[in-house]
């Protein structure tokens, strides 16, 4: 009869087989870490690279359009792009600030726009004929000032929508929000894509922030990641292959000349059309074939039907690529 092993005997045999010395293998303690569900959906490296490039373009366009609108030197730069809960986004912005809601169509979603009040007040001063100096940001803006800042917020939304044109998504200004209203714009624990920019003006600098729902964020990340992966070469081999394919279409001047030929000045001064000039070089010696002014081959002059040609007989190493010691020997 065959012997039937119990579970303990089977486990002992498996441990002995896995151990090099035939003894039960030592099992290391497994370290268990708590999983934080809030970390799900973090932006990966490739996604971060693509989304950074996209919104750096948005910052440049905003610099141009807003600078032209205000007629002042202005620069917007991307500071960060990350996934945050809406509660974390609100906790990072100042208590006294300018907040507005944006409509994201046709998805029917809402996003938040935040502009530091010192930047908003400086913009108001500029549009009212002032110099845009740093104004104390210890007060709320008035209704008239609110309408002035709204015109700038519309430009910001328009430029963001232009950056997202791959999604056919329109970003439109909706309304200004009070802090209490902003708390209810999105669920506190909903994940958002938080985009942080710095706006630098001659007399002041401050922050500009956007928060959009994760549904918009995921659609955007999928689209730009696919486009990014299609555009960029995958690794060194593909990069070299793409470069070689481009070089195949580039024309280079090619010249076939005689090496170290010479002729007396007397013969040169008496040359006339139809005369032959001896270069005092053996006819059997190959000539130098130069590509873009660099000797790469030795070749014989030949004819191919009705065109001049060169028959390559030897490959030469350009002097510029010689090793230092080799270059010293030939000098």
The 8 nearest C-alpha neighbors of each residue, nearest first, counted from 0:
[[1, 2, 3, 4, 5, 8, 9, 6],
 [2, 0, 3, 4, 5, 8, 9, 6],
 [1, 3, 4, 0, 5, 8, 9, 6],
 [2, 4, 1, 5, 0, 8, 6, 9],
 [5, 3, 8, 2, 9, 6, 7, 1],
 [4, 6, 8, 7, 9, 3, 10, 2],
 [7, 5, 9, 8, 10, 4, 11, 3],
 [6, 8, 10, 9, 5, 11, 4, 12],
 [7, 9, 11, 5, 6, 10, 4, 12],
 [8, 10, 6, 12, 7, 11, 13, 5],
 [11, 9, 13, 7, 8, 12, 6, 14],
 [12, 10, 8, 14, 9, 13, 15, 7],
 [13, 11, 15, 9, 10, 14, 16, 8],
 [14, 12, 16, 10, 15, 11, 9, 17],
 [15, 13, 23, 11, 17, 16, 12, 24],
 [14, 16, 23, 21, 12, 22, 18, 13],
 [17, 15, 13, 14, 18, 12, 21, 19],
 [16, 18, 14, 15, 13, 19, 24, 23],
 [17, 19, 24, 15, 21, 16, 20, 22],
 [20, 18, 21, 17, 22, 16, 24, 15],
 [21, 19, 22, 18, 15, 23, 24, 16],
 [20, 22, 15, 18, 19, 16, 23, 17],
 [23, 21, 15, 20, 18, 24, 19, 14],
 [22, 24, 15, 14, 18, 25, 21, 11],
 [25, 23, 18, 14, 22, 26, 17, 15],
 [24, 26, 27, 23, 18, 14, 22, 28],
 [25, 27, 24, 28, 29, 23, 14, 18],
 [28, 26, 29, 25, 30, 24, 31, 23],
 [27, 29, 30, 26, 31, 25, 24, 32],
 [30, 28, 31, 27, 26, 32, 25, 33],
 [29, 31, 28, 32, 27, 33, 26, 34],
 [32, 30, 29, 33, 34, 28, 27, 35],
 [33, 31, 34, 30, 35, 29, 36, 28],
 [32, 34, 35, 31, 36, 30, 38, 37],
 [35, 33, 36, 32, 38, 37, 31, 39],
 [34, 36, 37, 38, 33, 39, 32, 40],
 [37, 35, 38, 39, 34, 40, 33, 41],
 [36, 38, 35, 39, 84, 190, 40, 83],
 [39, 37, 36, 35, 41, 40, 34, 82],
 [38, 40, 37, 36, 41, 35, 42, 34],
 [41, 39, 38, 42, 82, 37, 43, 190],
 [40, 42, 39, 82, 38, 43, 81, 83],
 [41, 43, 47, 46, 40, 81, 44, 82],
 [44, 42, 46, 45, 47, 41, 48, 40],
 [43, 45, 47, 46, 48, 42, 49, 41],
 [46, 44, 48, 47, 43, 49, 224, 42],
 [47, 45, 43, 49, 48, 44, 224, 50],
 [48, 46, 44, 50, 45, 49, 51, 42],
 [47, 49, 45, 51, 46, 50, 44, 52],
 [50, 48, 46, 52, 51, 47, 224, 227],
 [49, 51, 53, 47, 52, 48, 46, 54],
 [52, 50, 48, 54, 53, 49, 47, 55],
 [51, 53, 55, 49, 50, 54, 48, 56],
 [54, 52, 50, 56, 51, 55, 49, 57],
 [55, 53, 57, 56, 51, 52, 58, 50],
 [54, 56, 58, 52, 57, 53, 77, 51],
 [55, 57, 54, 59, 53, 58, 60, 52],
 [56, 58, 54, 60, 55, 59, 162, 61],
 [59, 57, 55, 61, 75, 56, 76, 60],
 [60, 58, 62, 56, 61, 57, 55, 63],
 [61, 59, 57, 63, 62, 58, 64, 56],
 [60, 62, 58, 64, 63, 59, 65, 57],
 [63, 61, 59, 74, 60, 75, 65, 66],
 [62, 64, 60, 66, 61, 65, 67, 59],
 [65, 63, 61, 67, 66, 62, 60, 68],
 [66, 64, 68, 67, 62, 61, 63, 69],
 [65, 67, 63, 69, 73, 71, 68, 70],
 [66, 68, 70, 64, 65, 69, 63, 71],
 [69, 67, 65, 66, 70, 64, 71, 151],
 [68, 70, 66, 71, 67, 65, 126, 125],
 [71, 69, 67, 66, 68, 72, 65, 125],
 [70, 72, 66, 69, 73, 67, 200, 201],
 [73, 71, 66, 200, 201, 74, 70, 69],
 [74, 72, 200, 66, 199, 62, 71, 75],
 [73, 75, 62, 199, 198, 76, 200, 72],
 [76, 74, 198, 58, 62, 197, 199, 196],
 [77, 75, 197, 196, 58, 78, 74, 198],
 [76, 78, 196, 55, 79, 195, 58, 197],
 [77, 79, 196, 195, 76, 197, 80, 194],
 [80, 78, 195, 77, 194, 81, 196, 193],
 [79, 81, 194, 193, 195, 51, 192, 82],
 [82, 80, 193, 192, 83, 79, 42, 194],
 [81, 83, 192, 191, 193, 41, 190, 42],
 [84, 82, 191, 190, 87, 85, 88, 193],
 [83, 85, 190, 87, 188, 86, 189, 191],
 [84, 86, 88, 187, 87, 189, 188, 191],
 [85, 87, 187, 89, 84, 88, 90, 188],
 [88, 86, 90, 84, 85, 89, 83, 91],
 [87, 89, 85, 86, 91, 90, 83, 84],
 [90, 88, 86, 91, 87, 92, 85, 182],
 [89, 91, 87, 88, 92, 86, 93, 85],
 [92, 90, 89, 88, 87, 93, 86, 94],
 [91, 93, 89, 90, 94, 88, 113, 96],
 [94, 92, 95, 96, 91, 115, 90, 89],
 [93, 95, 96, 92, 178, 90, 89, 91],
 [96, 94, 93, 116, 97, 139, 137, 138],
 [97, 95, 116, 115, 93, 94, 98, 114],
 [96, 98, 114, 113, 116, 115, 99, 95],
 [99, 97, 113, 176, 112, 175, 96, 114],
 [98, 100, 175, 176, 112, 174, 111, 113],
 [99, 101, 111, 173, 174, 110, 112, 175],
 [102, 100, 172, 110, 173, 109, 171, 111],
 [101, 103, 109, 171, 170, 173, 104, 108],
 [104, 102, 170, 108, 109, 169, 107, 106],
 [105, 103, 106, 169, 107, 168, 102, 170],
 [104, 106, 107, 103, 168, 169, 108, 167],
 [107, 105, 104, 108, 103, 168, 215, 102],
 [106, 108, 104, 105, 103, 109, 102, 215],
 [109, 107, 103, 106, 102, 110, 104, 212],
 [110, 108, 102, 101, 103, 100, 107, 111],
 [109, 111, 211, 101, 210, 100, 102, 212],
 [110, 112, 100, 210, 209, 99, 101, 113],
 [111, 113, 209, 99, 98, 208, 100, 210],
 [114, 112, 98, 208, 97, 207, 209, 99],
 [115, 113, 207, 97, 206, 116, 96, 208],
 [114, 116, 96, 206, 118, 117, 205, 97],
 [115, 117, 96, 119, 118, 97, 136, 120],
 [118, 116, 120, 136, 119, 115, 121, 134],
 [117, 119, 121, 116, 120, 115, 205, 122],
 [118, 120, 116, 122, 117, 121, 123, 115],
 [121, 119, 123, 117, 122, 118, 116, 124],
 [120, 122, 131, 124, 118, 123, 119, 132],
 [123, 121, 125, 119, 120, 124, 131, 118],
 [124, 122, 120, 126, 121, 125, 127, 119],
 [123, 125, 129, 131, 121, 127, 122, 126],
 [126, 124, 131, 129, 122, 128, 123, 127],
 [127, 125, 123, 128, 124, 122, 69, 129],
 [128, 126, 124, 125, 129, 123, 122, 130],
 [129, 127, 125, 126, 124, 130, 131, 123],
 [128, 130, 125, 124, 131, 127, 126, 132],
 [129, 131, 125, 132, 124, 128, 121, 202],
 [132, 130, 121, 125, 124, 129, 122, 133],
 [131, 133, 202, 130, 121, 134, 203, 124],
 [132, 134, 203, 202, 121, 131, 135, 117],
 [135, 133, 132, 136, 117, 121, 120, 131],
 [134, 136, 137, 133, 117, 138, 120, 116],
 [137, 135, 117, 138, 116, 134, 120, 139],
 [136, 138, 135, 139, 95, 116, 117, 134],
 [139, 137, 136, 140, 135, 95, 116, 141],
 [138, 140, 141, 137, 95, 136, 96, 116],
 [141, 139, 144, 145, 138, 142, 120, 143],
 [140, 142, 144, 143, 145, 139, 146, 138],
 [143, 141, 145, 144, 146, 140, 147, 139],
 [144, 142, 145, 146, 141, 147, 140, 148],
 [145, 143, 147, 141, 146, 142, 140, 148],
 [144, 146, 142, 148, 143, 147, 141, 149],
 [145, 147, 149, 143, 144, 148, 142, 150],
 [146, 148, 144, 149, 145, 150, 123, 143],
 [149, 147, 151, 145, 150, 146, 152, 144],
 [148, 150, 152, 146, 151, 147, 145, 153],
 [151, 149, 153, 148, 152, 147, 154, 146],
 [150, 152, 154, 148, 153, 149, 155, 147],
 [153, 151, 149, 155, 154, 150, 148, 156],
 [154, 152, 156, 150, 151, 155, 172, 157],
 [153, 155, 157, 151, 152, 156, 158, 150],
 [156, 154, 152, 158, 153, 157, 159, 151],
 [157, 155, 159, 153, 170, 154, 158, 171],
 [156, 158, 154, 160, 159, 155, 153, 170],
 [157, 159, 161, 155, 160, 156, 154, 61],
 [160, 158, 162, 156, 161, 157, 155, 57],
 [159, 161, 170, 163, 157, 169, 158, 162],
 [162, 160, 158, 164, 163, 159, 157, 169],
 [161, 163, 159, 160, 164, 57, 158, 53],
 [164, 162, 160, 161, 165, 166, 168, 159],
 [163, 165, 167, 161, 166, 162, 168, 160],
 [164, 166, 163, 167, 222, 168, 162, 223],
 [167, 165, 168, 164, 163, 219, 222, 218],
 [168, 166, 164, 165, 169, 163, 160, 105],
 [167, 169, 166, 104, 164, 163, 160, 170],
 [170, 168, 160, 104, 103, 171, 167, 105],
 [169, 171, 160, 103, 156, 102, 157, 101],
 [172, 170, 102, 101, 156, 173, 169, 157],
 [171, 173, 101, 153, 156, 174, 102, 100],
 [174, 172, 101, 100, 102, 171, 99, 175],
 [175, 173, 100, 99, 172, 176, 101, 149],
 [174, 176, 99, 98, 100, 177, 173, 97],
 [177, 175, 99, 98, 180, 181, 174, 178],
 [176, 178, 180, 179, 181, 98, 175, 99],
 [179, 177, 181, 180, 176, 182, 98, 94],
 [180, 178, 182, 181, 177, 183, 176, 184],
 [181, 179, 177, 182, 178, 183, 176, 184],
 [180, 182, 178, 184, 183, 179, 176, 177],
 [181, 183, 179, 180, 184, 178, 185, 187],
 [184, 182, 181, 180, 185, 186, 179, 187],
 [183, 185, 181, 182, 180, 186, 109, 100],
 [186, 184, 183, 187, 85, 189, 182, 109],
 [185, 187, 189, 188, 183, 85, 184, 182],
 [188, 186, 86, 85, 189, 185, 84, 182],
 [189, 187, 84, 186, 85, 86, 190, 185],
 [190, 188, 84, 186, 187, 85, 191, 185],
 [189, 191, 84, 213, 83, 85, 188, 212],
 [192, 190, 212, 213, 211, 83, 82, 84],
 [191, 193, 82, 211, 210, 216, 81, 213],
 [192, 194, 210, 81, 80, 209, 82, 191],
 [195, 193, 80, 209, 208, 79, 192, 210],
 [194, 196, 208, 79, 78, 207, 77, 80],
 [197, 195, 77, 207, 78, 76, 206, 208],
 [196, 198, 206, 76, 75, 205, 207, 199],
 [197, 199, 75, 205, 204, 74, 206, 196],
 [198, 200, 204, 74, 73, 203, 75, 197],
 [199, 201, 73, 203, 202, 204, 72, 198],
 [202, 200, 203, 72, 199, 73, 131, 132],
 [203, 201, 132, 133, 200, 131, 204, 121],
 [204, 202, 200, 133, 201, 199, 118, 205],
 [203, 205, 199, 198, 200, 118, 197, 202],
 [206, 204, 198, 115, 197, 118, 199, 203],
 [205, 207, 197, 115, 196, 198, 114, 208],
 [206, 208, 114, 196, 113, 195, 197, 115],
 [209, 207, 195, 113, 194, 112, 196, 206],
 [208, 210, 112, 194, 111, 193, 113, 211],
 [209, 211, 193, 111, 192, 110, 191, 194],
 [210, 212, 110, 191, 192, 213, 215, 209],
 [213, 211, 191, 214, 215, 216, 190, 192],
 [212, 214, 216, 191, 215, 190, 217, 192],
 [215, 213, 217, 216, 212, 218, 211, 191],
 [216, 214, 218, 213, 217, 212, 219, 211],
 [215, 217, 213, 219, 214, 218, 192, 220],
 [218, 216, 220, 214, 219, 215, 213, 221],
 [219, 217, 215, 221, 220, 216, 222, 214],
 [218, 220, 216, 222, 217, 221, 215, 223],
 [219, 221, 217, 223, 222, 218, 224, 216],
 [222, 220, 218, 224, 219, 223, 217, 225],
 [221, 223, 219, 225, 220, 224, 218, 226],
 [222, 224, 226, 220, 225, 221, 227, 219],
 [225, 223, 227, 221, 226, 222, 46, 220],
 [226, 224, 228, 222, 223, 227, 221, 229],
 [225, 227, 223, 229, 224, 228, 230, 222],
 [228, 226, 224, 230, 229, 225, 223, 49],
 [229, 227, 225, 230, 226, 231, 224, 232],
 [230, 228, 226, 227, 231, 225, 232, 224],
 [231, 229, 227, 228, 226, 232, 225, 233],
 [230, 232, 228, 229, 227, 233, 238, 226],
 [233, 231, 238, 237, 234, 230, 241, 229],
 [234, 232, 237, 231, 238, 235, 236, 228],
 [235, 233, 236, 237, 232, 238, 239, 231],
 [234, 236, 238, 237, 239, 233, 232, 240],
 [237, 235, 239, 238, 234, 240, 233, 232],
 [238, 236, 240, 239, 235, 232, 233, 234],
 [237, 239, 235, 241, 232, 236, 240, 242],
 [240, 238, 242, 236, 237, 241, 243, 235],
 [239, 241, 237, 243, 242, 238, 244, 236],
 [240, 242, 244, 238, 243, 239, 237, 245],
 [243, 241, 239, 245, 240, 244, 246, 238],
 [242, 244, 246, 240, 245, 241, 239, 247],
 [245, 243, 241, 247, 242, 246, 240, 248],
 [244, 246, 242, 243, 247, 248, 241, 249],
 [245, 247, 243, 249, 248, 244, 242, 250],
 [248, 246, 244, 245, 249, 243, 250, 242],
 [247, 249, 246, 245, 250, 244, 243, 251],
 [248, 250, 246, 247, 251, 245, 244, 243],
 [251, 249, 248, 252, 247, 246, 253, 291],
 [250, 252, 291, 253, 290, 249, 292, 248],
 [251, 253, 291, 290, 254, 250, 292, 289],
 [254, 252, 290, 289, 291, 251, 255, 288],
 [255, 253, 289, 288, 256, 290, 252, 292],
 [254, 256, 288, 287, 289, 286, 253, 257],
 [257, 255, 287, 286, 254, 258, 288, 289],
 [256, 258, 286, 287, 260, 259, 255, 285],
 [257, 259, 260, 286, 287, 256, 280, 285],
 [260, 258, 261, 257, 280, 278, 279, 256],
 [261, 259, 278, 258, 280, 257, 279, 262],
 [260, 262, 278, 279, 259, 263, 280, 277],
 [261, 263, 278, 264, 266, 277, 267, 260],
 [264, 262, 265, 266, 267, 261, 268, 278],
 [263, 265, 267, 266, 268, 262, 269, 261],
 [264, 266, 268, 263, 267, 269, 262, 270],
 [267, 265, 269, 263, 264, 268, 270, 262],
 [266, 268, 264, 270, 265, 269, 263, 262],
 [267, 269, 265, 266, 270, 264, 263, 271],
 [270, 268, 266, 267, 271, 265, 264, 274],
 [269, 271, 267, 268, 266, 274, 272, 276],
 [270, 272, 274, 273, 269, 275, 268, 267],
 [273, 271, 274, 270, 275, 269, 276, 267],
 [272, 274, 271, 275, 270, 276, 269, 277],
 [275, 273, 272, 271, 270, 276, 269, 277],
 [274, 276, 277, 273, 270, 272, 271, 278],
 [277, 275, 278, 274, 266, 270, 262, 267],
 [276, 278, 279, 275, 262, 280, 261, 260],
 [277, 279, 260, 261, 280, 262, 276, 257],
 [280, 278, 277, 260, 261, 281, 262, 282],
 [279, 281, 278, 260, 282, 284, 259, 277],
 [282, 280, 283, 284, 279, 278, 285, 260],
 [283, 281, 284, 280, 285, 279, 286, 299],
 [282, 284, 281, 285, 299, 280, 286, 300],
 [283, 285, 281, 282, 286, 280, 299, 257],
 [286, 284, 299, 298, 297, 283, 287, 312],
 [285, 287, 257, 298, 256, 297, 299, 258],
 [286, 288, 297, 256, 255, 257, 289, 258],
 [287, 289, 255, 296, 297, 294, 254, 298],
 [290, 288, 294, 293, 254, 292, 253, 295],
 [291, 289, 253, 293, 292, 252, 294, 251],
 [290, 292, 252, 293, 251, 253, 289, 254],
 [291, 293, 289, 290, 294, 253, 254, 252],
 [294, 292, 289, 290, 291, 295, 317, 288],
 [295, 293, 289, 288, 296, 317, 287, 290],
 [294, 296, 315, 289, 293, 317, 314, 316],
 [297, 295, 314, 315, 288, 313, 294, 298],
 [296, 298, 287, 313, 288, 286, 285, 312],
 [297, 299, 311, 310, 285, 312, 286, 309],
 [298, 300, 310, 285, 309, 286, 301, 311],
 [301, 299, 309, 308, 310, 298, 302, 307],
 [302, 300, 308, 309, 299, 307, 310, 303],
 [303, 301, 307, 308, 306, 304, 305, 300],
 [304, 302, 306, 305, 308, 307, 301, 309],
 [303, 305, 306, 302, 307, 308, 301, 309],
 [306, 304, 303, 302, 307, 308, 301, 309],
 [307, 305, 303, 304, 302, 308, 301, 309],
 [306, 308, 302, 303, 301, 305, 309, 300],
 [309, 307, 301, 302, 303, 300, 306, 310],
 [308, 310, 300, 299, 301, 298, 311, 307],
 [309, 311, 299, 298, 312, 300, 301, 308],
 [312, 310, 298, 297, 313, 309, 296, 299],
 [311, 313, 298, 297, 310, 314, 299, 296],
 [312, 314, 297, 296, 311, 315, 298, 285],
 [315, 313, 296, 295, 297, 316, 312, 311],
 [314, 316, 295, 296, 317, 313, 294, 297],
 [315, 317, 295, 318, 314, 320, 321, 294],
 [318, 316, 319, 320, 295, 294, 315, 293],
 [317, 319, 321, 320, 316, 326, 294, 293],
 [318, 320, 317, 321, 316, 326, 322, 293],
 [321, 319, 318, 317, 322, 316, 326, 323],
 [322, 320, 318, 326, 319, 325, 323, 317],
 [321, 323, 325, 324, 326, 320, 319, 327],
 [324, 322, 326, 325, 327, 321, 328, 320],
 [325, 323, 327, 326, 322, 328, 321, 329],
 [326, 324, 322, 328, 327, 323, 321, 329],
 [325, 327, 323, 329, 324, 328, 321, 322],
 [328, 326, 324, 330, 325, 329, 323, 322],
 [329, 327, 325, 326, 330, 324, 323, 322],
 [328, 330, 326, 327, 325, 324, 318, 321],
 [329, 327, 328, 326, 325, 318, 324, 323]]
